[in-house]
Amino acid sequence: MIAALPSVKPSTTGHGMTATARPGFGAGARTRDARLEPMTINPDLQGRSYPAAEVYDVGREKIREFARAVKATHPAHFDVEAAKALGHKDLVAPPTFAIIIAQRADAQLIEDPDAGIDFSRVVHADQRFIHHRPIFAGDRLVAELHVDGVRAMGGGAMITTRQEIFALTDGGNESREAVATTTSSILVRGEGQ
């Protein structure tokens, strides 16, 4: 069985690349069942925000491991001198590395008992990245989560979230620099789906 592959296109903001998964293709695509139960997801989630939680420290070995896992072969992901030769301060993470921080932010929503989300019923539908600057080894990253949409679909719901990822700067002052904005859509299947 072949799953849908993401397409990659230039970002409309001019800040890098946007990667988009194509929903509705591949394994798991289903037709609507008229006997579906009503949505159990809290519709009041829309507009809710979750503050930045724990800090994610980006290490060189984490970047190298991720690059190997996604088959990113550019030397700037593995060799500090190669990255510096390109004008970077340290190793550069592949663009999709931001998913690690984004999913940590999404966990706040999934684990929120008021949300009504049964993770065993979740299907990932879409993921997009807008990069404001590269992620480097040595970055200390946090992400704020915003629930931008909750839409009933049959007996389930489509939930769209936005994660604003920041690098903490200034040691003790904890100023923040925008790194990436990710947008994610999940389908929470209703009973019988």
MIDOSE-1310 file (N, C-alpha, C; in nm, 2 decimals, decimal comma, always signed):
residues 193
miaa	+0,08/-0,12/+0,00/+0,00/+0,00/+0,00/+0,09/+0,12/+0,00; +0,06/+0,22/-0,08/+0,14/+0,34/-0,09/+0,07/+0,46/-0,02; +0,13/+0,52/+0,07/+0,08/+0,64/+0,14/+0,11/+0,76/+0,06; +0,04/+0,87/+0,08/+0,06/+1,00/+0,01/+0,20/+1,05/+0,06
lpsv	+0,27/+1,10/-0,04/+0,40/+1,17/-0,01/+0,38/+1,32/+0,00; +0,46/+1,38/+0,09/+0,44/+1,53/+0,10/+0,49/+1,60/-0,02; +0,43/+1,71/-0,06/+0,49/+1,79/-0,16/+0,56/+1,91/-0,10; +0,66/+1,96/-0,16/+0,74/+2,07/-0,11/+0,73/+2,18/-0,21
kpst	+0,70/+2,30/-0,16/+0,70/+2,42/-0,25/+0,75/+2,54/-0,18; +0,79/+2,64/-0,25/+0,85/+2,76/-0,19/+0,74/+2,82/-0,10; +0,78/+2,88/+0,02/+0,69/+2,94/+0,11/+0,64/+3,07/+0,05; +0,51/+3,10/+0,07/+0,45/+3,22/+0,02/+0,51/+3,35/+0,09
tghg	+0,57/+3,33/+0,20/+0,63/+3,44/+0,28/+0,77/+3,47/+0,23; +0,83/+3,38/+0,16/+0,97/+3,40/+0,12/+1,07/+3,37/+0,22; +1,03/+3,30/+0,33/+1,11/+3,26/+0,44/+1,15/+3,11/+0,43; +1,17/+3,06/+0,32/+1,21/+2,92/+0,32/+1,12/+2,83/+0,24
mtat	+1,10/+2,71/+0,29/+1,02/+2,61/+0,22/+0,89/+2,58/+0,30; +0,79/+2,54/+0,23/+0,67/+2,49/+0,30/+0,65/+2,35/+0,26; +0,64/+2,26/+0,35/+0,61/+2,12/+0,32/+0,47/+2,09/+0,35; +0,40/+2,02/+0,26/+0,26/+1,99/+0,28/+0,23/+1,85/+0,25
arpg	+0,17/+1,78/+0,35/+0,12/+1,64/+0,32/-0,02/+1,66/+0,26; -0,05/+1,56/+0,17/-0,18/+1,57/+0,10/-0,28/+1,48/+0,17; -0,38/+1,54/+0,23/-0,48/+1,46/+0,30/-0,58/+1,39/+0,21; -0,64/+1,29/+0,25/-0,74/+1,22/+0,18/-0,68/+1,12/+0,08
fgag	-0,55/+1,09/+0,08/-0,49/+1,00/-0,01/-0,43/+0,88/+0,07; -0,42/+0,77/+0,00/-0,34/+0,66/+0,06/-0,43/+0,58/+0,16; -0,35/+0,50/+0,24/-0,42/+0,42/+0,34/-0,51/+0,50/+0,44; -0,62/+0,44/+0,47/-0,70/+0,50/+0,57/-0,81/+0,59/+0,51
artr	-0,81/+0,62/+0,38/-0,92/+0,71/+0,33/-1,05/+0,63/+0,33; -1,15/+0,69/+0,38/-1,28/+0,62/+0,40/-1,39/+0,70/+0,35; -1,51/+0,64/+0,32/-1,63/+0,71/+0,28/-1,71/+0,74/+0,41; -1,80/+0,84/+0,40/-1,88/+0,88/+0,51/-1,99/+0,77/+0,54
darl	-2,00/+0,74/+0,67/-2,11/+0,65/+0,72/-2,22/+0,73/+0,78; -2,34/+0,72/+0,73/-2,45/+0,80/+0,78/-2,49/+0,77/+0,92; -2,44/+0,66/+0,98/-2,48/+0,62/+1,12/-2,38/+0,67/+1,22; -2,30/+0,77/+1,20/-2,20/+0,81/+1,29/-2,26/+0,88/+1,41
epmt	-2,18/+0,87/+1,52/-2,22/+0,93/+1,65/-2,19/+1,08/+1,64; -2,25/+1,16/+1,73/-2,22/+1,30/+1,73/-2,08/+1,33/+1,78; -2,02/+1,44/+1,74/-1,89/+1,48/+1,77/-1,87/+1,49/+1,92; -1,76/+1,43/+1,98/-1,73/+1,43/+2,12/-1,62/+1,53/+2,15
inpd	-1,57/+1,60/+2,05/-1,46/+1,70/+2,08/-1,53/+1,83/+2,12; -1,46/+1,89/+2,22/-1,51/+2,01/+2,28/-1,50/+2,13/+2,17; -1,61/+2,18/+2,12/-1,60/+2,28/+2,02/-1,54/+2,42/+2,07; -1,55/+2,43/+2,20/-1,49/+2,55/+2,27/-1,34/+2,56/+2,26
lqgr	-1,28/+2,45/+2,21/-1,13/+2,45/+2,20/-1,08/+2,56/+2,10; -1,16/+2,59/+2,00/-1,12/+2,69/+1,90/-1,10/+2,82/+1,97; -0,98/+2,88/+1,94/-0,94/+3,01/+2,01/-0,85/+2,99/+2,13; -0,85/+2,87/+2,18/-0,77/+2,84/+2,30/-0,62/+2,84/+2,27
sypa	-0,54/+2,89/+2,36/-0,39/+2,89/+2,35/-0,33/+2,82/+2,47; -0,22/+2,75/+2,44/-0,14/+2,69/+2,55/+0,00/+2,75/+2,55; +0,04/+2,79/+2,67/+0,17/+2,86/+2,67/+0,29/+2,77/+2,64; +0,40/+2,83/+2,61/+0,52/+2,76/+2,59/+0,55/+2,68/+2,72
aevy	+0,59/+2,55/+2,70/+0,62/+2,47/+2,82/+0,77/+2,45/+2,83; +0,81/+2,32/+2,83/+0,95/+2,29/+2,86/+1,04/+2,33/+2,74; +1,16/+2,36/+2,77/+1,26/+2,40/+2,67/+1,31/+2,27/+2,60; +1,33/+2,28/+2,47/+1,40/+2,17/+2,39/+1,53/+2,22/+2,35
dvgr	+1,64/+2,16/+2,40/+1,77/+2,19/+2,37/+1,82/+2,12/+2,25; +1,85/+2,19/+2,14/+1,89/+2,13/+2,01/+2,04/+2,10/+2,02; +2,07/+1,97/+2,01/+2,21/+1,93/+2,01/+2,26/+1,88/+1,88; +2,39/+1,88/+1,86/+2,45/+1,84/+1,73/+2,41/+1,69/+1,70
ekir	+2,41/+1,61/+1,80/+2,38/+1,47/+1,77/+2,23/+1,45/+1,74; +2,15/+1,53/+1,80/+2,00/+1,52/+1,76/+1,98/+1,56/+1,62; +2,05/+1,66/+1,57/+2,04/+1,71/+1,43/+2,09/+1,60/+1,34; +2,21/+1,54/+1,37/+2,26/+1,43/+1,29/+2,17/+1,31/+1,28
efar	+2,11/+1,27/+1,40/+2,02/+1,15/+1,40/+1,90/+1,18/+1,32; +1,84/+1,30/+1,33/+1,72/+1,34/+1,25/+1,75/+1,34/+1,10; +1,87/+1,40/+1,07/+1,90/+1,41/+0,93/+1,92/+1,27/+0,87; +1,98/+1,18/+0,94/+1,99/+1,04/+0,89/+1,85/+0,97/+0,88
avka	+1,77/+1,00/+0,97/+1,63/+0,93/+0,97/+1,55/+0,98/+0,85; +1,57/+1,11/+0,81/+1,49/+1,16/+0,70/+1,57/+1,17/+0,57; +1,69/+1,10/+0,57/+1,77/+1,09/+0,45/+1,81/+1,23/+0,40; +1,83/+1,33/+0,49/+1,89/+1,46/+0,45/+2,04/+1,45/+0,45
thpa	+2,10/+1,47/+0,34/+2,25/+1,44/+0,33/+2,34/+1,56/+0,32; +2,28/+1,68/+0,33/+2,37/+1,80/+0,32/+2,47/+1,80/+0,43; +2,60/+1,83/+0,39/+2,71/+1,83/+0,49/+2,68/+1,93/+0,61; +2,60/+2,03/+0,59/+2,58/+2,13/+0,70/+2,49/+2,07/+0,81
hfdv	+2,44/+1,95/+0,79/+2,36/+1,88/+0,90/+2,46/+1,79/+0,98; +2,58/+1,76/+0,93/+2,67/+1,67/+0,99/+2,80/+1,73/+1,04; +2,85/+1,82/+0,96/+2,99/+1,87/+0,98/+2,99/+2,02/+1,01; +3,03/+2,05/+1,14/+3,03/+2,19/+1,18/+3,11/+2,28/+1,09
eaak	+3,22/+2,24/+1,04/+3,30/+2,32/+0,95/+3,23/+2,35/+0,82; +3,16/+2,25/+0,77/+3,08/+2,27/+0,65/+2,97/+2,37/+0,67; +2,91/+2,37/+0,79/+2,80/+2,46/+0,82/+2,86/+2,60/+0,83; +2,97/+2,62/+0,90/+3,04/+2,75/+0,92/+3,09/+2,80/+0,79
algh	+3,13/+2,72/+0,70/+3,17/+2,76/+0,56/+3,06/+2,83/+0,49; +2,94/+2,79/+0,52/+2,82/+2,85/+0,46/+2,77/+2,97/+0,53; +2,84/+3,01/+0,64/+2,80/+3,13/+0,72/+2,71/+3,10/+0,84; +2,69/+2,98/+0,87/+2,61/+2,94/+0,99/+2,69/+2,93/+1,11
kdlv	+2,63/+2,95/+1,23/+2,71/+2,94/+1,36/+2,73/+2,80/+1,40; +2,66/+2,70/+1,36/+2,67/+2,56/+1,40/+2,60/+2,47/+1,30; +2,58/+2,35/+1,33/+2,51/+2,26/+1,25/+2,37/+2,31/+1,22; +2,32/+2,29/+1,10/+2,18/+2,34/+1,06/+2,09/+2,21/+1,06
appt	+1,98/+2,22/+1,13/+1,88/+2,11/+1,13/+1,80/+2,11/+0,99; +1,76/+1,99/+0,95/+1,68/+1,99/+0,83/+1,55/+2,06/+0,86; +1,48/+2,12/+0,76/+1,36/+2,20/+0,78/+1,25/+2,13/+0,86; +1,23/+2,00/+0,84/+1,13/+1,93/+0,91/+1,16/+1,89/+1,06
faii	+1,28/+1,93/+1,10/+1,32/+1,91/+1,24/+1,22/+1,98/+1,34; +1,16/+2,09/+1,29/+1,06/+2,16/+1,37/+0,95/+2,08/+1,42; +0,92/+1,96/+1,35/+0,81/+1,88/+1,39/+0,83/+1,83/+1,53; +0,96/+1,81/+1,58/+0,98/+1,76/+1,71/+0,93/+1,85/+1,81
iaqr	+0,95/+1,98/+1,80/+0,91/+2,08/+1,89/+0,76/+2,10/+1,88; +0,71/+2,10/+1,76/+0,56/+2,12/+1,73/+0,48/+2,01/+1,80; +0,53/+1,88/+1,79/+0,45/+1,77/+1,85/+0,46/+1,78/+2,00; +0,56/+1,83/+2,05/+0,57/+1,85/+2,20/+0,46/+1,95/+2,24
adaq	+0,44/+2,05/+2,16/+0,34/+2,15/+2,19/+0,20/+2,09/+2,17; +0,18/+2,01/+2,07/+0,05/+1,95/+2,04/+0,01/+1,85/+2,16; +0,11/+1,80/+2,22/+0,08/+1,70/+2,33/+0,00/+1,77/+2,44; +0,02/+1,90/+2,46/-0,06/+1,97/+2,56/-0,21/+1,96/+2,53
lied	-0,25/+1,98/+2,40/-0,39/+1,97/+2,36/-0,44/+1,82/+2,38; -0,36/+1,73/+2,33/-0,40/+1,59/+2,33/-0,42/+1,54/+2,48; -0,34/+1,59/+2,57/-0,34/+1,55/+2,71/-0,44/+1,63/+2,79; -0,50/+1,73/+2,73/-0,60/+1,82/+2,80/-0,73/+1,74/+2,82
pdag	-0,77/+1,71/+2,94/-0,90/+1,63/+2,95/-1,02/+1,71/+2,90; -1,02/+1,84/+2,90/-1,13/+1,92/+2,85/-1,14/+1,91/+2,70; -1,04/+1,87/+2,63/-1,04/+1,86/+2,48/-1,13/+1,75/+2,43; -1,13/+1,63/+2,50/-1,22/+1,52/+2,46/-1,15/+1,44/+2,35
idfs	-1,02/+1,45/+2,34/-0,95/+1,38/+2,23/-0,90/+1,24/+2,27; -0,95/+1,14/+2,20/-0,90/+1,00/+2,23/-0,79/+0,98/+2,12; -0,66/+0,98/+2,16/-0,55/+0,97/+2,07/-0,55/+0,85/+1,98; -0,61/+0,74/+2,03/-0,62/+0,62/+1,95/-0,71/+0,64/+1,83
rvvh	-0,79/+0,75/+1,82/-0,88/+0,78/+1,71/-0,82/+0,89/+1,62; -0,70/+0,93/+1,64/-0,64/+1,05/+1,57/-0,57/+1,00/+1,44; -0,60/+1,07/+1,33/-0,54/+1,05/+1,21/-0,48/+1,19/+1,17; -0,34/+1,19/+1,14/-0,28/+1,31/+1,11/-0,31/+1,34/+0,96
adqr	-0,37/+1,47/+0,94/-0,42/+1,50/+0,81/-0,32/+1,59/+0,73; -0,26/+1,69/+0,80/-0,18/+1,79/+0,72/-0,08/+1,85/+0,81; +0,04/+1,89/+0,76/+0,14/+1,96/+0,83/+0,21/+2,06/+0,74; +0,23/+2,18/+0,79/+0,29/+2,28/+0,71/+0,40/+2,36/+0,80
fihh	+0,50/+2,40/+0,73/+0,61/+2,47/+0,80/+0,64/+2,60/+0,73; +0,65/+2,71/+0,81/+0,70/+2,84/+0,76/+0,82/+2,87/+0,85; +0,94/+2,88/+0,79/+1,06/+2,90/+0,86/+1,10/+3,05/+0,86; +1,12/+3,10/+0,98/+1,17/+3,24/+0,99/+1,32/+3,25/+0,99
rpif	+1,38/+3,15/+1,03/+1,53/+3,13/+1,03/+1,56/+2,98/+1,05; +1,68/+2,94/+1,02/+1,71/+2,80/+1,04/+1,72/+2,76/+1,19; +1,70/+2,63/+1,22/+1,73/+2,58/+1,35/+1,87/+2,53/+1,36; +1,94/+2,58/+1,46/+2,09/+2,55/+1,48/+2,11/+2,46/+1,60
agdr	+2,22/+2,39/+1,60/+2,26/+2,32/+1,72/+2,30/+2,43/+1,82; +2,26/+2,41/+1,95/+2,27/+2,51/+2,05/+2,15/+2,59/+2,08; +2,05/+2,59/+1,99/+1,93/+2,66/+2,01/+1,85/+2,60/+2,13; +1,79/+2,69/+2,20/+1,70/+2,64/+2,31/+1,56/+2,69/+2,27
lvae	+1,47/+2,59/+2,23/+1,35/+2,62/+2,16/+1,23/+2,59/+2,25; +1,12/+2,68/+2,24/+0,99/+2,66/+2,30/+0,89/+2,68/+2,20; +0,77/+2,63/+2,22/+0,66/+2,65/+2,13/+0,53/+2,68/+2,20; +0,46/+2,78/+2,15/+0,32/+2,81/+2,20/+0,22/+2,74/+2,10
lhvd	+0,12/+2,69/+2,16/+0,02/+2,62/+2,08/-0,11/+2,70/+2,07; -0,17/+2,72/+1,95/-0,29/+2,79/+1,93/-0,39/+2,70/+1,86; -0,51/+2,68/+1,91/-0,61/+2,60/+1,84/-0,69/+2,70/+1,75; -0,66/+2,69/+1,62/-0,72/+2,78/+1,52/-0,85/+2,73/+1,46
gvra	-0,88/+2,61/+1,47/-1,01/+2,56/+1,42/-1,05/+2,43/+1,47; -1,19/+2,41/+1,49/-1,25/+2,29/+1,53/-1,37/+2,28/+1,44; -1,38/+2,17/+1,36/-1,49/+2,16/+1,26/-1,54/+2,02/+1,27; -1,67/+2,00/+1,29/-1,74/+1,87/+1,29/-1,73/+1,81/+1,15
mggg	-1,69/+1,68/+1,15/-1,69/+1,61/+1,02/-1,75/+1,47/+1,05; -1,87/+1,45/+1,01/-1,94/+1,32/+1,04/-1,95/+1,31/+1,19; -1,91/+1,20/+1,24/-1,91/+1,18/+1,39/-1,78/+1,23/+1,46; -1,69/+1,28/+1,38/-1,56/+1,32/+1,43/-1,54/+1,47/+1,42
amit	-1,41/+1,51/+1,43/-1,38/+1,65/+1,41/-1,24/+1,67/+1,35; -1,23/+1,78/+1,28/-1,10/+1,82/+1,22/-1,05/+1,93/+1,31; -0,93/+1,92/+1,37/-0,88/+2,02/+1,46/-0,75/+2,08/+1,39; -0,75/+2,21/+1,38/-0,63/+2,27/+1,32/-0,56/+2,35/+1,43
trqe	-0,43/+2,33/+1,44/-0,35/+2,40/+1,54/-0,23/+2,47/+1,48; -0,18/+2,57/+1,55/-0,07/+2,64/+1,50/+0,03/+2,65/+1,62; +0,16/+2,62/+1,59/+0,26/+2,62/+1,69/+0,36/+2,73/+1,65; +0,38/+2,83/+1,73/+0,48/+2,93/+1,71/+0,60/+2,89/+1,79
ifal	+0,71/+2,86/+1,72/+0,84/+2,81/+1,77/+0,93/+2,93/+1,79; +0,99/+2,95/+1,91/+1,08/+3,05/+1,94/+1,21/+3,00/+1,99; +1,32/+3,07/+1,97/+1,45/+3,04/+2,03/+1,47/+3,13/+2,15; +1,50/+3,08/+2,26/+1,53/+3,17/+2,38/+1,67/+3,22/+2,36
tdgg	+1,68/+3,35/+2,39/+1,81/+3,42/+2,37/+1,84/+3,49/+2,50; +1,95/+3,55/+2,52/+1,99/+3,63/+2,63/+2,00/+3,56/+2,76; +2,03/+3,43/+2,77/+2,05/+3,36/+2,89/+1,95/+3,38/+3,00; +1,97/+3,48/+3,09/+1,88/+3,50/+3,20/+1,75/+3,58/+3,17
nesr	+1,76/+3,67/+3,07/+1,64/+3,75/+3,03/+1,54/+3,68/+2,96; +1,57/+3,57/+2,89/+1,48/+3,48/+2,81/+1,40/+3,56/+2,71; +1,47/+3,65/+2,63/+1,41/+3,71/+2,51/+1,39/+3,60/+2,41; +1,29/+3,62/+2,32/+1,26/+3,52/+2,22/+1,28/+3,57/+2,08
eava	+1,33/+3,48/+1,99/+1,34/+3,50/+1,85/+1,26/+3,40/+1,77; +1,17/+3,45/+1,68/+1,09/+3,36/+1,60/+1,17/+3,27/+1,52; +1,14/+3,14/+1,52/+1,22/+3,05/+1,44/+1,13/+2,98/+1,33; +1,01/+2,94/+1,37/+0,92/+2,87/+1,27/+0,77/+2,88/+1,32
ttts	+0,68/+2,87/+1,22/+0,54/+2,86/+1,25/+0,50/+2,73/+1,18; +0,44/+2,64/+1,26/+0,39/+2,52/+1,20/+0,24/+2,51/+1,21; +0,18/+2,45/+1,12/+0,03/+2,44/+1,12/+0,00/+2,29/+1,10; -0,08/+2,23/+1,19/-0,11/+2,09/+1,18/-0,26/+2,07/+1,18
silv	-0,31/+1,98/+1,11/-0,45/+1,94/+1,11/-0,46/+1,79/+1,15; -0,54/+1,76/+1,25/-0,57/+1,62/+1,28/-0,72/+1,59/+1,27; -0,75/+1,47/+1,23/-0,89/+1,42/+1,22/-0,90/+1,33/+1,34; -1,00/+1,36/+1,43/-1,03/+1,27/+1,54/-1,16/+1,20/+1,49
rgeg	-1,14/+1,07/+1,46/-1,25/+0,99/+1,41/-1,35/+0,96/+1,52; -1,48/+0,97/+1,48/-1,59/+0,94/+1,57/-1,61/+0,79/+1,59; -1,70/+0,75/+1,67/-1,73/+0,61/+1,70/-1,78/+0,55/+1,57; -1,74/+0,43/+1,53/-1,78/+0,36/+1,41/-1,71/+0,40/+1,29
q	-1,61/+0,49/+1,30/-1,53/+0,53/+1,18/-1,40/+0,45/+1,17
